[in-house]
Amino acid sequence: MASLSLSDQILLLLTKKDDDGGISSLDLAAELGEEDHQKVVGAIKSLATLDDVIRTEQYVRNVLSLTEEGKIVVSQGSHEFRVWQNIPDSGIELDTLLLGDGGSTRVGLNKAVASGWVRIVKKDDGKSWVERCLNVEVVDVVKSQLLQIINGDSAPLGDDVITDLKRRRLVVSNSVTTFTVSRGANFSQNVERPEAELTAEMMANEEYAKKNFKPYNFNAMGTTLQGGHLHPLLKVKAEFLSILTELGFSEMPTNRFVESSFWNFDALFVPQKHPARDVQDTFFLARPENCTRLPDEEYVARVEKVHTVGDYGSDGYQTPWRREETQRNIMRTHTTAITGRVLYDLAQQKPFKPVKKFSIDRVFRNETLDATHLAEFHQVEGFVADRGLSLGHLIGIMKEFFGRLGIDQLRFKPAYNPYTEPSLEVFAYHKGFKKWVEVGNSGLFRPEMLRPMGLPEDVRIIAWGLSLERPTMIRYGINNIRSLVGHKVDLRLVYSNPLCRLDKVRES
């Protein structure tokens, strides 16, 4: 019988049944070697689609089942019975009996006292002792009641007993859908199941003419599919793209997650001894460890010179500069590496033409994870290259950009960056945190970075790098970045968060 399908086994059992009174799906599951009831129900539903081979009636009934604690009672005895067993004939001190108790011993003691199995007495020294009551017949009734439930004979117990067992969390009641199955008018042990699909093979050898096909229900509704949902980050990113495009910016290519230390650090006038280049802040690649190609040697030589001895009015860092260090491959720590490449290409174009560029993509840093920091996050990078630009232009762009995001509470704080001077940190007020949160960094690129590239001396470039995650948290009232990105994200947040419609009209 084991070699037959589950549907065929059910038909065989119905064939052996003397009368036509039907059989419960629970009984079928038991007769089939304790088969899973849901699998039996699935097979019954499959047979019910055939032309009156079987007949079914559906019932909904409450079925009692044991909890994990109830199973322990069946194997070891009830709480009160175990307490009675653990009391010596001479008795035991109450504190000793309850020593290390997680709660079950205290419950069992109270039940044993209520049942008259044990008693608590005060000794002359003031200590409480627990003693067995003599001449009392001790029967573990609770265990017997649970055994009756296991055997399907719970009806004689009565509602009060069942209620008490539920209150003690020894049993639970579950609603189970069952079927009574009986033979139909066209019952047969060997049924020919109609074909559900017309295949290419049937068409090729013309076997379809011999097949009995299942009728197609053109009125049946298709399964409702769960459509895709945009993550809040993608919604805010789309809004950033729209705003920056409206402001006249064009997008830079961002397809380099792996970057050389030259473009990520050296070309940006970051010294080779800078802490950001240590393994605590940067992910270095093991394979391939080094890049095989740098820009033209004249540019690399100018970068080396401005680092070691200075140039263009700068004293540089006056420290050694190692080529093997600049060739090391890393996971880019900021999208400013992209800006460096674009500016170098811009410097090669003659004559110089003003541009406005931006990029939005992922960067990687060996950060300590907390409510506002991740090792992988998104950065919004942008710059304006033109003549006559100043810090006032930069602050104006920041206010306009964040104002279109609906964030009008901004603060600027002087800061230090190796590649910008002057530099400003940008803070926005987070209503969820109820405090000011850093959302970006900005400044004017230094001549030590721009002049080696070949850009004209009078060209000024204002630039900024902003977070994508933190403005998203402010927009959607999220106070922990790990609830926005990573394995702890609640998918209901993704499904139900509203459209990112930011107030782009600033009040004058």
Residue, then its C-alpha position, 0 to 999 in steps of 0.5 A: m500500500a505504501s507504493l500507492s499514491l495517497s489518493d489511491q490509498i484513500l480509494l482502496l480504504l473506501t473499497k474495503k469499507d462494508d457500508d457506504g456511511g462514509i469515513s472521517s478524514l481524521d480516521l483516514a489519516a490514522e488508518l494510513g499510518e498517522e499520515d499528516h491530516q492536511k496531506v489527506v485533506g489535499a488528496i480528498k480535495s483532488l479526488a473531489t474534482l473528479d466526476d462524482v467518484i467520491r462525495t464529501e461533507q465538510y465539518v469544522r470541529n475543535v480539537l484538543s491538543l497538548t502543549e509542551e508543558g502538557k507533554i511533560v506532565v504525561s511523561q513525568g507526572s503533574h506538578e502536584f504529583r512531582v512535588w508529592q514524590n519529592i517530599p521525603d517521609s520526614g518532610i522537607e524545609l519549604d525554602t529547600l523545596l523551592l530552591g532554584d524553582g522556576g515556578s512549576t514547583r510552587v504551582g505544584l505545591n499549591k495544588a498538592v496542598a489544595s488536594g490534601w496531599v501535603r501540608i505546611v507546618k511551622k517548626d519550633d525554630g520558626k522555619s516552614w516545613v512541608e510534610r506528606c499527609l498520611n492515609v491519603e490516596v494519591v492518584d495523578v488525576v491530571k495525567s490521566q485526564l491528559l492521556q484521555i485527550i491523547n486517546g481521543d476520549s475527552a468527552p467524559l471529562g466535562d467542560d469544567v475539567i477542560t477549562d481548568l486544563k486550558r487555564r493551566r496551559l496544559v492543553v489548547s483548543n484548535s479549530v480543525t476542518t475535517f471531511t467525511v468521505s463516502r463513495g460516489a455514484n461513479f466510484s471506482q478504485n481505478v479512476e482515470r484522472p482527466e488531463a489538466e494541460l495540453t502539452a506539445e508532446m500530445m500535439a506532436n503524436e496526436e495522443y490528445a485525441k485519446k485523452n480526457f481533459k478536465p473542463y476549463n472554468f473560464n469564470a474562475m478568478g486567478t490567484t491574486l499575485q503580490g506585486g512588487h513594492l518600492h523600498p523607502l530608500l528607492k522612493v527617496k532616491a527617485e525624489f533626489l534624482s528628480i530634484l537634482t535634475e530639476l536643478g540642472f544636474s546630470e548624473m555621473p557613472t557609479n559602476r565602480f564599487v572597487e576602486s584604487s587607493f589612488w582615486n579614492f585617496d591620493a587624487l583627493f589629496v588624502p595623505q597616505k598616513h591618514p587614519a581613514r586608510d587604516v583597516q579600521d575604516t576601509f575594506f581592502l581587497a585580498r584578490p586582486e590586491n593591487c590595481t594594474r593601471l593608473p592614469d597618465e604618469e605626468y598626472v601621477a607625478r604631479v599628485e606625488k609632488v603635491h603630497t611630498v614637497g608641495d606645489y601650487g602654493s602649498d607645502g604638501y604633507q612633507t611625508p614619503w609617498r609610496r606607489e605600492e600604497t596608491q595601487r591597493n584596491i579597496m571598496r570605495t569609502h565615498t563617491t568622491a572617488i567618482t567625482g575625482r575621475v569626472l573632474y580629471d576628464l573635465a580638465q582634459q577638455k579644452p576650453f573649460k566648460p562649467v558643469k553640474k554633476f551628481s551621483i547616488d550609489r553605495v559606499f562601504r566603510n568598516e563602521t561600528l554598527d549602531a542606530t545611525h551607522l552601517a558598514e554599507f550605505h548610500q551617498v548622494e554626491g554632487f558638485v558645481a564647477d565654474r568660475g567665481l563660486s564661493l561658500g555662499h553659493l554652496i550654502g545656498i544650494m544646500k538650503e535649496f536642495f534640502g528645502r525641496l526635500g521638506i527639511d528646512q531646519l539646517r545647521f552648518k558647522p565648520a569642519y576639516n576635510p583633506y580635499t576641501e577648504p573651507s569645509l562645512e558639516v550639514f546637520a538636519y533636525h530629526k523629529g524622531f530622535k528629537k535632536w540634530v543629526e549630521v546628514g552630510n559634508s561639503g566644501l570647496f575643493r582644494p587647489e592641491m586636488l584640482r591643479p594637478m588635474g590640469l583645471p584652470e587656476d580660477v576655476r572653483i568647485i563647490a561639492w557635497g556628500l550627503s547620506l540617503e539613509r538619514p533623510t529617509m529616516i527623517r522623512y518616514g520617522i524611522n529612528n533606527i537605521r537597522s529597521l530601514v536596511g538589513h535583515k531586521v527590516d519589517l516587510r510590512l514597512v516596505y509594503s505599507n509606507p506611503l509615496c515619497r511626496l516631498d514639499k518642493v515649494r518653499e515658503s518665502 
